[in-house]
Amino acid sequence: MHNADVVALVWGSARCIDGALEALARGDYVEMVLPADTHHALFAHLYPAADRGAPENLDIRGAPQMVSRMATVAGLGGLERLEAPLARAGYRVGLSTPPPVLRLLPPSAA
């Protein structure tokens, strides 16, 4: 059995999506630091009915489809490329803020 390694990536780096796809193929756990200025937009996209003035802290897990919703936030286009590979590999997705960190959780960690 493969012990999942932790792969740390920073959004905007040249190899971010490709590095995540390679890590998924190996069954690794991925932590991707997203731009700090996406924090509010991510909260608004994922919780559109939240009360105005509600704390905007996120600590959620979800299905791979969550990355496609996140990809609609300005500056995060490309995340949708991860949805199908995540689903095929049985991964779950986690997001915590602040700062925004996307976690790609292999089946052994989900």
N, C-alpha and C positions, 0 to 999 in steps of 0.2 A: 504494500500500500504506500502511496506517495504522501509524504508529509508536505503540506502546502507551505511554500515559501511566501513571504510578504514582499510584494513588489510595490515600491513607492514611486508614484509619478506625479508630475506637476503639469496641470492643464496649460496648453499653449506651447509646450515643448514640441520639438519636431517629431518625436517618436511617441507621443502620448497614446494615441488610439492604437497604433501598430504595436506598441509595447504592451498595452492592455490585452490585445488580441493574442499575442504570443504567450502572455501569462495565463490567459484562459485555456489555451491549448495544453498547457502544462498542468492545469488544475491549481494554479496559485491563487492566493488571496491578494487582492489589489486595493491599495489606498491611493486615490487620486485627489490631490488638493486642487480645488477649483478657485477661480478668482474671487477675492473677497467682495468685490462689487456685485457679484451675482446673488449674494445672500438674500436680499429683500425680494428680488424677482423670483427666486426659487420658492420661497415661502408663499408668495402670491400665486404662483402657478399651481402649487401642490395643495394649497388651502385657500381657494378663491372666496369662500364664504366666511373666512375668519373675521372676527370682530376687529374693527379698526382700533389700533392701539394695543392689540393682544401681543404678548411676547412672541417674537419671531424666532424662537429656538426650535430646531428640528432634530429629532432623533428617531428616524423611521426606517423600516425595512419594507420592501415590497418586491413585486415580480419584476422581471426584466423590462416590461413595458414602461416602467418608471423612467428609464433613461431616455426614451423617446419623448416623454412629456418634458423632461428637463432640457432636451435639445432645442425646445422652442424658445428658451431664454436666450436673449441676445448674447452672443459670444460663446455659446455652448453647442453650436451646430457641429455635427459630427458624432455626438454621443449616440445618435440613433443607430449608427453602424454597429454598436455593441449589442443591440437588443436580440437579434436572431442567434448570434453565437452564445450569448448568456443563456438563452432559453434552451438551446440544444445541449449545453453542458450542465443544465440543472442548477445554475447559479441563482442566487437572490441578490438584491441590491439594497444597500444601506446608504443613508444620507444623514449627516449630522452637521449642525451649524451652531454658532459661528466657531471658527471659520468653516466655510463649506468644504466638506470632505466626502467624496463619493467612495463607497466601499463595494467591491465586487466580491461576494461571498460564495466560495465553492460549496458544493453540497455538504461536505464534512463540517463546515462552519456555519451553515445557514440554520 
